Amino acid sequence: MTQIERHSFDVVVMGAGGAGLRAAIEARMMGKSVAIVTKSLLGKAHTVMAEGGAAAAMGNVNSKDNWQVHFVDTMRGGKFLNNYRMAELHAKESPDRVWELETYGALFDRTKDGKISQRNFGGHEYPRLAHVGDRTGLELIRTMQQKIISLQQDDEREFGDGEKFIKVFAECSVQEIFTKDGAVTGCMGYFRETGDFIAFDTAAIVLATGGIGKAYRVTSNSWEYTGDGHALAMRAGGSLVNMEFLQFHPTGMVWPPSVKGILVTESVRGDGGVLKNSEGKRFMFDYVPDVFRKQYAETEEEADRWYTDADNNRRPPELLPRDEVARAINSEVKAGRGTPNGGVYLDIASRLPAEQILKRLPSMYHQFKELADVDITKEAMEVGPTCHYVMGGVETIPDTCASPYVKGLFAAGEVGGGMHGSNRLGGNSLSDLLVFGRRAGLGAAEYLDSRGGAAVAIDEADLQAAVDAALAPLNATDGENPYTIHHDLQTVMGDLVGIIRNADEVKDAIVKLDALKARAKNVSVAGDRVFNPGWHLALDLTNLLLISESVAKAALIREESRGGHTRDDFPTMDPKWRQVNLICKSDGTAVEVTQQPVPTIPTELLSLFDRAELKKYMTEEELTALPEEKN
Amino acid sequence: MGYKAKFRVYRGDGEQGGLENYEVDVNEGEVVLDIIHRLQATQTPDLAVRWNCKAGKCGSCSAEVNGKPRLLCMTRMSTFDENETITVTPMRAFPVIRDLVTNVSFNYTKARQIPAFAPPTDIKAGDYRMQQIDVERSQEFRKCIECFLCQDTCHVVRDHEENKESFAGPRFFIRAAELDMHPLDARTDRKSFAKAEQGLGMCNITKCCTDVCPEHIKITDNAIIPMKERVVDTKYDPVVFIGKILRRKPRETGKI
């Protein structure tokens, strides 16, 4: 038998982005031993890419802000499909989670009175995003990394062993989660550096693996985003919710080709940047949908006044939620009003003095200067939609982040589903991972307490089978190159299950994905197990294919357009579909999608909305069932 | 627009290996990392390289291009002549694992040795008040993406493995400076720690670290020199010296 390094921990956290690190901190503070398993080096996770900020209704810049307004904005942004309880917890707890980071050493930008500064962002009624220039994600991840060191230093002092309670396993990929009688018993994986196998006997696993962007070619996501947690959860018996909803961020770089898809932060628009087509027109005024009509300016003059007087003017339409802006850019380009490289113009140069741009958007300046040789203080940027975020994810119980199907399985951050409904607001991701990262760590600790200290162990035959499966691509000869299959997968998803979808194309995609699955079984890679990227990709492909199938199958069933799911054969939002969540489960080979009712929003939360607004989302029956209320 | 570029890439592990020659397609607007990826996809599927964000934000793809420490994702092909042979090698200061991937655990070990931020005991979460001007100095150092190019280029360790034990390196001098300049950090021994435990004295200010920093952090001018000056101030200023004895501060050596 292949040699396998064996460990035992109370909790294994998969992923070392914001959600994973926050979960690990919480589980440790609850007295549990924690393994942090990360595909990259510590501190490199995708959270570093988050630029804009963390949304939290602290009310530092506009004192009218509070959790209720944040909740309303989040539900409105998600087109009322959000799990209301998650949106409620998120809105209520975000401020505490942000303030807590200051006690770990974070240094946010400040207001004049010394509080944490907050910036405007799409879909947020008030300036709400705590930020550090345009590198907020880096600040979050570094802060939590340093908090973990701080906890390890405490353990070193107290127990003489800094890794007694928290140990980081860097460049380590988890391949399989094991269960017995519906409860987690452990997981196995391999070290990327050496190819050596490792197994963890553990009763609690927190998935914090991020998203699935690598199913698409034009994406802001890195190689890590292969849907590992999504796929592992399904294979372990868990479920995914809302997988049809993908966020295409409206502003990715479109030139040069090698950086196509890399993110251009929404802060550019939050700080005054405007979108123009090739005719020089600020086209977003033509794309304000009825549900948002009341909150957005109708003229450029009003929109421009808003930046200095938000109380008496409505917001510029460039700050509509991301799904709206992405579709608008898509339409402009399709109508032939795009830039030479197939995007639109994002202009901050004519809107702010150069020194302000350098101060507020330093990393954007740097990114364009170095990668595209464009000086954003002098010229407009060329931007277009890029696959950015998956709203869908592992279905969990909101308060504990626990899977309803697999005992001991938890999920937080992008890999979790439900919080953002059909579309996530910018800034709600960093706060999501803080709020639910903490809750997942807490949930795991409470689960361990409730089950007592009974030992768990992985079934040896299961472990051996997982090792054999992992070695298959290296043992095979004359199979297909994984890079080719990955390339073809990205073509299928981008062309047929992209930003605009229809039944025929999605059906075609499902057939093609089936063929790709067959080809992937026959993959072979050259070289040995030592840092072999071909082998790593071959293993990640299994996950990518399973989640791509989930996205496509759910996208075919949902016959309406809502948030991050646009069907040109069903172009409008249908209140009947608002009552339905699509749930994906899998036996590991194929994906089954079932319908499940969306949890009913309690009256006290519904009363935060005008009836006129609810009418846009709810069926007649739902509206008549509502108690008579304010208006 | 495209052309075929000549590349020499280090292939091998820590024990043995050497430069191998490749000819590979280059398109307009590409960076060195694109070319490495094209090699992987078309000629050498097992060529090892670390990378994540491909936008100069995560600091994973550090290596040396024509002997110069660089982020591969931020090194544009247009900066080279089309006839030039481009040599890509792993960072020299760290042990090679495979091809362009090195073992950078030295840096994580040094990170764990710096005493963490000490929150003020009398201010509760939510009540922290700091002025922008006071946080900006530390914020400059918190821009660090931990690419470790400064560590790689620093001649104190680049060719002197024996110095690694007692020398933390520029990345961790800015961490010390960042904490020293943090308006609310409760510890007062950051400078003496840098001198006593981090080997700040071994730095002789050649500014190589500043030159290679992709975030353009003024490591030498804004962190190392002020820390050195302050170390000198506090160590030799007789008033400070006597004051310290009178106050009998614990942990003055910075031991954690």
HADDOCK unambig.tbl for C-alpha pairs under 7 A between the chains (distance, minus, plus):
assign (segid A and resid 44 and name CA) (segid B and resid 58 and name CA) 5.19 0.50 0.50
assign (segid A and resid 44 and name CA) (segid B and resid 60 and name CA) 6.95 0.50 0.50
assign (segid A and resid 48 and name CA) (segid B and resid 57 and name CA) 6.76 0.50 0.50
assign (segid A and resid 48 and name CA) (segid B and resid 58 and name CA) 6.34 0.50 0.50
assign (segid A and resid 49 and name CA) (segid B and resid 57 and name CA) 6.60 0.50 0.50
assign (segid A and resid 99 and name CA) (segid B and resid 125 and name CA) 5.42 0.50 0.50
assign (segid A and resid 99 and name CA) (segid B and resid 126 and name CA) 4.96 0.50 0.50
assign (segid A and resid 100 and name CA) (segid B and resid 125 and name CA) 5.65 0.50 0.50
assign (segid A and resid 103 and name CA) (segid B and resid 119 and name CA) 5.56 0.50 0.50
assign (segid A and resid 103 and name CA) (segid B and resid 125 and name CA) 6.30 0.50 0.50
assign (segid A and resid 104 and name CA) (segid B and resid 117 and name CA) 6.67 0.50 0.50
assign (segid A and resid 105 and name CA) (segid B and resid 117 and name CA) 5.66 0.50 0.50
assign (segid A and resid 107 and name CA) (segid B and resid 135 and name CA) 6.65 0.50 0.50
assign (segid A and resid 107 and name CA) (segid B and resid 139 and name CA) 6.82 0.50 0.50
assign (segid A and resid 109 and name CA) (segid B and resid 132 and name CA) 6.29 0.50 0.50
assign (segid A and resid 110 and name CA) (segid B and resid 130 and name CA) 6.94 0.50 0.50
assign (segid A and resid 110 and name CA) (segid B and resid 131 and name CA) 6.26 0.50 0.50
assign (segid A and resid 110 and name CA) (segid B and resid 132 and name CA) 5.11 0.50 0.50
assign (segid A and resid 112 and name CA) (segid B and resid 131 and name CA) 6.99 0.50 0.50
assign (segid A and resid 114 and name CA) (segid B and resid 129 and name CA) 4.58 0.50 0.50
assign (segid A and resid 114 and name CA) (segid B and resid 130 and name CA) 4.54 0.50 0.50
assign (segid A and resid 114 and name CA) (segid B and resid 131 and name CA) 4.83 0.50 0.50
assign (segid A and resid 115 and name CA) (segid B and resid 129 and name CA) 5.42 0.50 0.50
assign (segid A and resid 115 and name CA) (segid B and resid 130 and name CA) 6.78 0.50 0.50
assign (segid A and resid 146 and name CA) (segid B and resid 116 and name CA) 6.82 0.50 0.50
assign (segid A and resid 149 and name CA) (segid B and resid 112 and name CA) 5.81 0.50 0.50
assign (segid A and resid 150 and name CA) (segid B and resid 116 and name CA) 5.17 0.50 0.50
assign (segid A and resid 222 and name CA) (segid B and resid 52 and name CA) 5.19 0.50 0.50
assign (segid A and resid 222 and name CA) (segid B and resid 53 and name CA) 5.22 0.50 0.50
assign (segid A and resid 223 and name CA) (segid B and resid 52 and name CA) 6.26 0.50 0.50
assign (segid A and resid 256 and name CA) (segid B and resid 29 and name CA) 4.87 0.50 0.50
assign (segid A and resid 257 and name CA) (segid B and resid 29 and name CA) 6.67 0.50 0.50
assign (segid A and resid 258 and name CA) (segid B and resid 29 and name CA) 6.66 0.50 0.50
assign (segid A and resid 258 and name CA) (segid B and resid 30 and name CA) 5.49 0.50 0.50
assign (segid A and resid 258 and name CA) (segid B and resid 34 and name CA) 6.80 0.50 0.50
assign (segid A and resid 367 and name CA) (segid B and resid 55 and name CA) 6.83 0.50 0.50
assign (segid A and resid 370 and name CA) (segid B and resid 74 and name CA) 6.59 0.50 0.50
assign (segid A and resid 371 and name CA) (segid B and resid 74 and name CA) 6.66 0.50 0.50
assign (segid A and resid 483 and name CA) (segid B and resid 41 and name CA) 5.92 0.50 0.50
assign (segid A and resid 526 and name CA) (segid B and resid 45 and name CA) 6.85 0.50 0.50
assign (segid A and resid 526 and name CA) (segid B and resid 46 and name CA) 6.63 0.50 0.50
assign (segid A and resid 527 and name CA) (segid B and resid 46 and name CA) 5.96 0.50 0.50
assign (segid A and resid 531 and name CA) (segid B and resid 48 and name CA) 5.89 0.50 0.50
assign (segid A and resid 531 and name CA) (segid B and resid 98 and name CA) 6.55 0.50 0.50
assign (segid A and resid 532 and name CA) (segid B and resid 46 and name CA) 4.87 0.50 0.50
assign (segid A and resid 532 and name CA) (segid B and resid 47 and name CA) 6.97 0.50 0.50
assign (segid A and resid 532 and name CA) (segid B and resid 48 and name CA) 6.12 0.50 0.50
assign (segid A and resid 533 and name CA) (segid B and resid 45 and name CA) 6.91 0.50 0.50
assign (segid A and resid 533 and name CA) (segid B and resid 46 and name CA) 5.67 0.50 0.50
assign (segid A and resid 533 and name CA) (segid B and resid 48 and name CA) 6.25 0.50 0.50
assign (segid A and resid 534 and name CA) (segid B and resid 45 and name CA) 5.28 0.50 0.50
assign (segid A and resid 534 and name CA) (segid B and resid 46 and name CA) 5.61 0.50 0.50
